[in-house]
Structure formats: C-alpha cells, structure tokens
C-alpha cells in the first residue's frame, strides 16, 4: 500500500483518466445543483421561522401560552434542520472546490483521497435532509474508489494517511461551527415577554405613528425611563428596531 505522495500518473492510462475527468465533471455539476437547492431550502426555512416568530409574539400578546409553545417548538425544529442544511451546504462547497482544483490540475490525483473520508463522514447526515445530495456524494465516492483502489496489476494501492483523515475532520468541524453561527444569526430566540413588555409592544403595534415617549408613558401609566428600558429589551428580543 502507498500514501498520497506515491500516486503516479502512469497508474492511469489516458482512457481511464478521461473517464475519471468526465465523471468528476458530472459530479461537479450535480454538487453545484444540490448546493443551489440547499440554499433555496434554507431561505424558505428562514422565512417560515420568521412567520412562526410573529405567531409566537401574537399568541403571547393574547395570553395564549399553549399556542405560543406550539409555534416555539416548530421554530426549534426548523432551526435544528436548518443547521444540518447549512453544514451540508458548506461541506458540499468544500467538496466542489476540491473537484474544481483536481480538474484544473489533472495530475494531482492524490487530492481525491481526502474526499473519501469527507464523503463517508457526511453522507448519512445529509441523506435525511437532502437525499439527492447524499446520492451524489455516494456516486462521487464510488468514482473515487474505482480509480484509486486498484493499480494496473489489480493490487490495492490506497491507504488514507492520518493527516488526510484529519483534514476531512477539520472541514466538518469548521462547517459545523460556521453553520451554528449562521443559524444563530438568522433564527432569533423565541421571546418571553413581561407584562410591561406586552403592554408596550401592544401599544406600538396598534399605532402607525412614530412613538411619542411622553404620551406613551402617560397613557400606559408608566414613567419615561420605564418605557425606554422596555423598548431596549424589545429591541434585544428582535421585536422592534429603534431608530436614532
């Protein structure tokens, strides 16, 4: 068995290399299509989560804790799936980048090896959310194995070095971290409102005019400092946006 550095162009005749190139180009096109689909699916999830967020707020305003809880649970599930989708998208983008590099530098076939570990790690997780992407990965893995597992004499030649396994793990870890950050920014926490916050938010929602702080305080029976404090808390919870 040999390591990445032992691959030689002579191990592959021209026809085999051309077949490999065509299969890699096909895989690249499939991955590009799947990445676009995942981006679209993620955008739909963000939009749906915002709709449910508004439902949670409205239910809280109406004192319907049960309804608010139901929508909050839906948001939590959407957030979980969105995290998987973003991680999958990021990993597929890494695979796509590697394929593009291999196609540009056709003699660096050793660059294929880390993809075996990467595909094996992510395939099962992808299947539950994006089965078509999982199938594309499976086909890619088979393609790689076909062209790297046998020498001209028919002997197995591939042994994935530990550093390449580590590279695949690093890619997955970075994708997981970036996915968590992106989802956190896109999916606000479900708010829990105090009575004062409900009161002020209802007042703001019922008015189409710019908030008059003194008038609001007078009509709600609160002082201006209390109103300012409540407004800051509502902004922190993603319910309003203060200007100026």
C-alpha positions in Angstrom: 0.0 0.0 0.0 1.1 3.5 -0.7 0.4 7.0 0.5 -0.8 10.1 -1.3 2.7 11.0 -2.5 3.2 7.6 -4.2 0.5 8.1 -6.8 1.9 8.3 -10.3 0.4 9.4 -13.5 1.5 6.1 -15.0 -1.1 4.2 -12.9 -3.8 5.6 -15.1 -3.9 5.2 -18.9 -5.3 8.0 -20.9 -8.7 6.5 -21.4 -9.0 5.8 -17.7 -8.0 9.4 -16.9 -10.5 10.8 -19.4 -13.3 8.7 -17.9 -12.3 9.9 -14.5 -12.4 13.5 -15.7 -15.8 13.1 -17.2 -17.2 11.5 -14.0 -15.7 14.3 -11.9 -17.2 17.0 -14.2 -20.6 15.2 -13.8 -20.2 15.1 -10.0 -19.3 18.8 -10.0 -22.4 19.7 -11.9 -24.6 17.6 -9.6 -23.0 19.2 -6.5 -23.5 22.7 -7.9 -27.2 21.9 -8.4 -27.5 20.5 -4.9 -25.8 23.5 -3.3 -28.3 25.8 -5.1 -31.2 23.7 -3.8 -29.9 23.7 -0.3 -29.5 27.5 -0.3 -33.1 27.8 -1.5 -34.4 25.4 1.1 -32.5 27.3 3.8 -34.0 30.6 2.7 -37.5 29.0 2.9 -36.8 27.9 6.4 -35.7 31.3 7.5 -38.9 32.9 6.0 -41.1 30.2 7.7 -39.3 30.8 11.0 -40.0 34.5 10.9 -43.7 33.8 10.2 -43.8 31.5 13.2 -41.9 34.0 15.3 -44.7 36.5 14.7 -47.3 33.9 15.6 -45.4 33.3 18.9 -45.4 37.0 19.7 -49.1 37.4 18.8 -50.0 34.4 20.9 -48.1 35.8 23.9 -49.9 39.1 23.4 -53.2 37.3 23.6 -52.1 35.4 26.7 -52.3 32.1 24.8 -49.2 30.3 26.2 -50.1 26.9 24.7 -50.3 28.3 21.2 -47.1 30.2 21.7 -45.4 27.0 22.9 -46.5 25.1 19.8 -45.0 27.6 17.4 -41.9 27.9 19.6 -41.4 24.1 19.2 -41.8 24.4 15.5 -39.2 27.1 15.3 -36.8 24.9 17.4 -37.2 22.0 14.9 -36.8 24.3 11.9 -33.6 25.7 13.5 -32.2 22.2 14.0 -32.9 21.2 10.4 -31.5 24.5 9.2 -28.3 23.8 11.0 -27.9 20.5 9.2 -28.7 22.1 5.9 -26.1 24.9 6.3 -23.5 22.4 7.4 -24.3 20.2 4.4 -24.1 23.2 2.1 -20.7 24.2 3.5 -19.3 20.7 3.2 -20.6 20.3 -0.4 -19.0 23.6 -1.3 -15.6 22.3 0.1 -16.0 19.1 -2.0 -16.9 21.2 -5.0 -13.8 23.4 -4.5 -11.6 20.2 -4.3 -13.1 18.8 -7.5 -12.5 22.1 -9.3 -8.9 22.0 -8.2 -8.5 18.4 -9.4 -9.9 19.2 -12.8 -7.6 22.2 -13.2 -4.5 20.3 -12.0 -5.3 16.9 -13.5 -2.0 15.2 -12.4 -2.7 15.8 -8.7 -4.9 12.7 -8.3 -3.9 12.3 -4.7 -6.2 15.2 -3.9 -9.0 12.8 -4.4 -8.1 10.8 -1.3 -9.4 13.2 1.4 -12.7 13.3 -0.3 -13.3 9.6 0.5 -13.2 10.3 4.3 -15.2 13.5 3.9 -17.9 11.9 1.9 -18.2 9.0 4.2 -18.5 11.3 7.3 -21.2 13.5 5.9 -23.3 11.2 3.7 -25.5 9.7 6.3 -26.3 13.0 7.9 -27.1 14.5 4.5 -29.5 11.8 3.5 -32.2 12.7 6.0 -32.4 16.3 4.8 -31.2 16.2 1.2 -31.3 12.6 -0.2 -30.4 13.7 -3.7 -27.2 15.3 -2.4 -26.4 12.2 -0.5 -26.8 10.1 -3.6 -24.5 12.5 -5.5 -21.9 12.0 -2.8 -22.3 8.2 -2.9 -21.7 8.3 -6.7 -18.7 10.5 -6.2 -17.2 8.2 -3.6 -17.7 5.2 -5.8 -16.0 7.1 -8.7 -13.0 7.9 -6.4 -12.7 4.4 -5.1 -12.8 2.9 -8.6 -9.9 5.0 -9.8 -7.7 4.9 -6.7 -8.2 1.4 -5.2 -6.5 -0.6 -8.0 -3.1 -0.5 -9.7 -2.6 -1.7 -13.2 -1.8 -5.1 -11.8 -5.0 -5.2 -9.9 -3.5 -4.7 -6.4 -5.0 -2.3 -3.9 -2.9 0.8 -3.5 -4.8 3.2 -1.3 -4.2 3.8 2.3 -5.6 7.1 3.5 -3.0 8.8 5.6 -4.0 10.0 9.1 -3.3 13.6 8.1 -5.9 13.4 5.4 -8.4 11.9 7.7 -7.7 14.9 10.0 -8.2 17.3 7.1 -11.7 15.8 6.5 -12.5 16.1 10.2 -11.3 19.7 10.2 -13.5 20.6 7.3 -16.5 19.1 9.1 -15.7 20.8 12.3 -15.4 24.2 10.6 -18.6 23.6 8.7 -20.4 22.8 12.0 -19.1 25.9 13.7 -20.0 28.2 10.7 -23.4 26.6 10.4 -24.1 27.2 14.1 -23.1 30.8 13.8 -25.2 31.4 10.7 -28.3 29.8 12.1 -27.9 31.7 15.4 -27.9 35.0 13.5 -30.9 34.0 11.2 -33.2 32.4 13.8 -33.9 34.7 16.8 -34.7 33.2 20.2 -38.3 32.9 20.9 -39.2 35.8 23.2 -40.7 35.6 26.7 -42.4 38.9 27.5 -43.0 40.5 30.8 -46.4 42.3 31.4 -44.7 45.6 30.8 -43.2 44.4 27.6 -46.6 43.1 26.4 -48.2 46.4 27.3 -45.7 48.5 25.4 -45.5 46.2 22.4 -49.3 46.2 22.1 -49.3 49.9 22.2 -46.6 50.2 19.5 -48.3 47.6 17.3 -51.6 49.4 17.5 -50.1 52.7 16.3 -49.0 53.6 12.8 -47.3 56.8 14.0 -43.8 57.4 15.4 -43.8 56.7 19.1 -44.3 59.7 21.4 -42.5 58.7 24.5 -44.3 61.1 26.9 -47.7 60.3 25.5 -47.0 56.5 25.7 -45.8 56.8 29.3 -48.9 58.8 30.2 -51.4 56.5 28.6 -49.8 53.3 29.9 -49.3 54.7 33.4 -45.5 54.3 33.3 -42.7 56.8 33.5 -40.4 57.6 30.6 -37.4 55.7 32.0 -39.5 52.5 32.2 -40.7 52.9 28.6 -37.1 53.4 27.5 -36.0 50.3 29.3 -38.8 48.3 27.9 -38.0 49.5 24.4 -34.4 48.4 24.7 -35.5 44.9 25.9 -37.9 44.6 23.0 -35.2 45.5 20.5 -32.8 43.0 22.1 -35.5 40.3 21.6 -35.9 41.2 18.0 -39.4 42.6 18.2 -38.7 46.2 17.3 -35.9 48.3 15.8 -35.1 51.6 17.5 -34.1 54.5 15.2 -31.9 57.3 16.4 
